[in-house]
Amino acid sequence: MLPFWSGLKLGLGLIVAIGAQNAFVLRQGLRREHVFAVALFCALSDAVLIALGVSGFAAASTALPWLPELLRWGGVAFLGWYAIRSLIAAIRGGEHLEASSGSAPSLRAVLLTVAAFTWANPHVWLDTVVLLGAVSAQFPGQGVAFASGAIVASFLFFFSLAYGARLLAPLFAKPAAWRVLDALIAVVMGSIAWKLAAGAL
């Protein structure tokens, strides 16, 4: 059980930090829009990436030297765009949690957005494929148990974040709270994009 618990603890430690993907999951949980689908998509994506890392796919960056740069600048472009979008939302304001606040985005649109936050996010690749893949080498012959622990951590975290966000619903019934959240998301996205562009991540 040691490899399982090690994978679980390391997985939780890596994923808890607030980043672009987590901010989007939190926002969907607050809006109560496609919550289950978003949490499931993130958790399953992590499971695939962790499995790839543990099985040795981290060596792909050596075989494909252009891959890290492609991921980096793709992430810069997407995160920069989303930061601007969130900043505009914070300035305009007017968002709240009432059902009559407007039509919700389609499931397809939401999944495409979360897919970009997940698969075009160098942080996700670094944490799941590279770092977890490297640490799993400490448990020869027990990689499956280690990967299982990390995958369980992802499922626990994303579903807790997505559904736990509802506890904040009374606060986010106020438009001012949404403006603060959108401003914080803009800062998070913008800072990550800046660091990626500067090669500081």
HELIX and SHEET records of a PDB file:
HELIX    1   1 LEU A    2  ILE A   15  1                                  14    
HELIX    2   2 ALA A   20  ARG A   31  1                                  12    
HELIX    3   3 VAL A   35  VAL A   54  1                                  20    
HELIX    4   4 PHE A   57  ALA A   59  5                                   3    
HELIX    5   5 ALA A   60  ALA A   63  1                                   4    
HELIX    6   6 LEU A   67  ARG A   92  1                                  26    
HELIX    7   7 ALA A   99  SER A  101  5                                   3    
HELIX    8   8 LEU A  107  TRP A  119  1                                  13    
HELIX    9   9 PRO A  122  TRP A  125  1                                   4    
HELIX   10  10 LEU A  126  LEU A  132  3                                   7    
HELIX   11  11 GLY A  133  VAL A  135  1                                   3    
HELIX   12  12 SER A  136  GLN A  138  5                                   3    
HELIX   13  13 GLY A  143  GLY A  164  1                                  22    
HELIX   14  14 ALA A  165  LEU A  168  5                                   4    
HELIX   15  15 LEU A  171  ALA A  173  5                                   3    
HELIX   16  16 PRO A  175  ALA A  198  1                                  24    
END                                                                             
